């Protein structure tokens, strides 16, 4: 399996979205293995990551608009 390095310059929203995708996969694996409570926990964390990605994106857009006006 090829390791994919994380670029330190990647926006936080991209990193959070990738982490959310990974958690979706892990949740399916846990569900298939009969680990329902773990699957639910992972989905809960995934929702938090997706919300964080949206929040970071909105904050970055506001900041960009401020910089344009300045």
PyMOL commands that set and color helices and strands:
alter all, ss='L'
color gray80, all
select helices_A, chain A and resi 12-32+36-69
alter helices_A, ss='H'
color red, helices_A
deselect
rebuild
show_as cartoon
